[in-house]
Amino acid sequence: MIVYFSATGNSKYAAQRIADALGEKTMSIEEGCCDIALEEDEHFGIVTPTHWWALPIPVRSFLKKLNLTRSGRHYVFVVSTYGTTPGCSGEETRSLLKKRGIRLSAAYNIKMPDNWTVTFDLSDPEKVARQNKKAEVNIDRTIAKILHRKKGNFTVLRTPYAIHPYTDKVFAKVRSTKNFTVEDSCIGCGLCAEKCPVKAIEMRNGKPVWVKERCALCFRCLHHCPKFAIQFWNGATKKHGQYTNPNVKI
């Protein structure tokens, strides 16, 4: 079983590639099932983006509730997709699983286009295509290690787990939904509200309204808006374009 969370498709694509190679099935954590039973010798993988050097809010919530029923020995791993650094996502996963009585066998990471378009420019299709081409090589290398059931922390450019409480405080402020704006080009399709993983958006009078003080800040709403009407930090995202992984449909 390979479970994943994906806002713009990178982690979903990586999960599908890994699952196909292992002969396993995939499941989005948004399906809401935290009770998982593994068959003998079955793999259990978690594929997740990296948000602010750590795990995304929905992934944390899932791991805190996870009830993994199994017998015999199993290979449990996490794969973090990232743009600049996987941060401490591997160690955070290890810590959360340990509290559920689950031992993490290995941690991996795969560099892919970063959807944090406050900083990263994804407006050049050729540049993005090159990044995804390089990602294919990293996915293949990761699959090879998983097939051989390698054990250990294979993440690179990681940050110490000790900084996690401090980065979380910053992330909590940045996640304020007051930072989102909606331009007049909005057509009121409701896709943002329908797809928000933490139900932070509602449609009112044909326009999206953020009804929670904070969201997961996954940027799914921004990147999937058909009119690119959703912006962040007073339009800091506008010039950097939208991104969804070309190989999957969210």
C-alpha positions in Angstrom: 0.0 0.0 0.0 1.3 3.4 -1.0 -0.5 6.4 0.6 0.0 9.9 -0.5 -1.0 13.6 -0.3 -0.7 15.8 -3.3 -1.8 19.3 -4.0 -0.5 19.8 -7.5 0.3 16.3 -8.6 4.0 15.7 -7.9 3.6 13.4 -4.9 0.7 11.6 -6.6 2.8 10.9 -9.7 5.7 9.7 -7.6 3.4 7.5 -5.6 1.9 6.0 -8.8 5.4 5.3 -10.2 6.5 3.6 -7.0 3.3 1.6 -6.6 3.5 0.3 -10.2 7.1 -0.8 -9.7 6.2 -2.6 -6.5 2.9 -4.1 -7.6 1.1 -2.2 -4.9 -2.0 -0.1 -4.8 -2.2 3.7 -4.0 -4.6 5.6 -1.7 -4.9 9.3 -1.1 -4.9 10.2 2.6 -7.9 12.4 1.7 -10.0 9.4 1.4 -10.2 9.5 5.2 -9.2 5.9 6.0 -6.7 5.8 8.8 -7.3 2.0 9.6 -5.0 0.1 7.2 -4.4 -3.7 7.3 -1.3 -5.0 5.5 -0.9 -8.4 4.1 2.2 -10.5 4.8 5.4 -8.9 3.4 3.4 -5.9 1.9 5.2 -2.6 1.5 3.8 0.5 3.2 4.9 3.8 1.7 4.0 7.4 2.5 4.6 9.9 -0.3 4.3 13.5 0.7 5.3 17.0 -0.3 7.5 19.1 1.9 5.9 22.2 3.4 8.2 24.7 5.2 10.9 22.1 5.9 8.4 19.6 7.4 5.3 17.6 6.7 2.1 19.1 5.3 -0.7 19.7 7.8 -3.0 16.9 6.3 -0.2 14.4 6.4 0.5 15.1 10.1 -3.1 14.7 10.9 -3.2 11.3 9.0 -0.1 9.9 10.7 -1.4 10.9 14.2 -4.5 8.8 13.6 -2.9 6.0 11.6 -3.8 2.5 12.8 -1.7 0.0 10.9 -2.6 -3.7 11.4 0.0 -6.1 10.3 1.7 -9.4 11.0 5.2 -10.5 10.1 7.8 -8.1 8.8 7.1 -5.2 6.5 9.1 -2.5 4.8 7.8 1.0 5.8 9.2 4.0 4.0 8.5 7.7 3.4 9.3 9.6 0.2 9.3 13.4 0.4 9.0 15.5 -2.7 10.7 18.9 -2.5 11.9 21.9 -4.3 14.8 23.2 -2.2 15.1 20.9 0.8 13.1 18.0 2.3 13.8 19.7 5.6 13.1 17.4 8.6 10.1 15.6 6.9 11.8 12.2 7.1 12.6 12.5 10.8 9.2 14.0 11.6 7.6 11.0 9.9 9.8 8.6 11.9 8.8 10.4 15.1 5.0 10.3 14.4 5.1 6.7 13.3 7.0 5.7 16.4 4.2 7.1 18.6 1.9 4.7 16.7 4.1 1.8 17.4 5.4 1.7 13.8 9.1 1.6 12.9 10.2 3.5 9.8 12.6 1.4 7.6 13.8 4.2 5.3 13.4 7.8 4.2 13.9 9.1 0.7 13.4 12.3 -1.2 12.8 13.4 -4.8 13.4 16.9 -6.2 10.6 18.2 -8.3 9.2 21.6 -9.4 8.3 23.7 -6.3 4.8 25.0 -6.3 5.6 27.8 -3.8 5.3 30.4 -6.5 5.8 33.3 -4.0 9.4 32.6 -4.7 9.8 30.0 -7.5 9.1 30.9 -11.1 7.2 28.2 -12.9 6.0 30.3 -15.8 8.5 28.8 -18.3 7.2 25.4 -19.6 10.5 24.3 -21.0 12.2 24.9 -17.6 9.5 23.0 -15.8 9.8 20.2 -18.3 13.5 19.9 -17.6 12.9 19.7 -13.9 10.4 17.0 -14.3 12.7 15.1 -16.6 15.4 15.1 -13.9 12.8 14.0 -11.4 12.2 10.8 -13.4 15.8 9.8 -12.9 15.5 10.4 -9.1 12.2 8.4 -9.0 14.0 5.5 -10.8 16.8 5.6 -8.3 14.5 5.7 -5.3 12.5 2.8 -6.7 15.7 0.7 -7.1 16.5 1.3 -3.4 13.0 0.4 -2.3 13.0 -2.8 -4.4 16.1 -3.8 -2.5 14.5 -2.8 0.8 17.4 -0.5 1.8 17.3 0.8 5.3 18.3 4.2 6.6 17.8 7.9 6.0 18.7 8.6 2.3 17.4 12.1 2.3 19.8 14.9 1.2 19.9 18.6 2.1 17.8 17.8 5.2 17.6 20.1 8.2 17.9 19.1 11.9 14.7 18.0 13.5 15.4 20.3 16.4 14.4 23.4 14.3 11.0 22.0 13.7 9.2 23.9 16.6 10.7 27.2 15.3 9.8 26.7 11.7 6.3 25.6 12.7 5.7 28.9 14.4 6.7 30.8 11.3 4.5 28.5 9.2 1.5 29.1 11.4 1.7 32.8 10.7 2.2 32.4 6.9 -0.7 30.0 6.8 -3.1 32.8 7.7 -5.9 32.8 5.1 -5.9 36.6 5.1 -2.9 36.3 2.8 -5.1 35.1 -0.1 -6.8 37.5 -2.5 -9.3 36.8 -5.3 -9.2 38.8 -8.5 -12.2 40.0 -10.5 -11.5 37.3 -13.1 -13.0 34.7 -10.8 -15.9 32.9 -12.5 -17.3 31.4 -9.3 -16.8 27.8 -10.4 -16.3 26.6 -6.8 -13.4 24.3 -7.7 -11.2 25.8 -4.9 -13.9 25.2 -2.2 -14.5 21.7 -3.5 -10.9 20.6 -3.6 -9.5 22.3 -0.4 -8.1 19.5 1.7 -9.0 21.2 5.0 -12.3 22.7 3.9 -11.1 26.3 4.5 -13.0 27.7 1.6 -16.8 28.2 1.1 -18.6 29.8 -1.9 -20.7 32.8 -0.9 -22.5 34.9 -3.5 -20.6 33.2 -6.2 -17.2 34.0 -4.8 -14.7 32.0 -2.6 -14.4 33.0 1.0 -11.9 31.6 3.4 -13.8 30.6 6.5 -10.9 29.3 8.6 -8.2 31.4 10.1 -5.5 29.1 8.7 -5.3 26.5 6.0 -2.8 23.9 4.9 -1.2 26.3 2.5 -0.8 23.7 -0.1 -1.6 26.1 -3.0 -4.0 23.6 -4.6 -6.6 26.4 -4.9 -4.2 28.8 -6.6 -2.7 26.3 -9.1 -6.0 24.7 -10.1 -8.0 27.9 -10.5 -9.1 28.0 -14.2 -8.8 31.8 -14.4 -5.7 32.1 -12.1 -7.8 34.4 -10.0 -6.5 33.3 -6.6 -3.3 35.0 -5.5 -1.2 35.1 -2.4 0.7 37.9 -0.6 -0.8 40.7 -2.6 -0.2 39.1 -5.9 3.4 38.0 -5.3 2.5 34.7 -7.0 1.0 36.4 -10.2 4.2 36.6 -12.3 5.4 33.1 -11.5 2.5 31.2 -13.0 0.6 28.1 -12.2 1.8 24.5 -12.0 0.3 21.0 -12.0 2.2 17.9 -12.7 1.6 17.0 -16.4 1.4 13.3 -15.8 -1.6 13.1 -13.4 -5.0 14.5 -12.9 -5.9 15.8 -9.5 
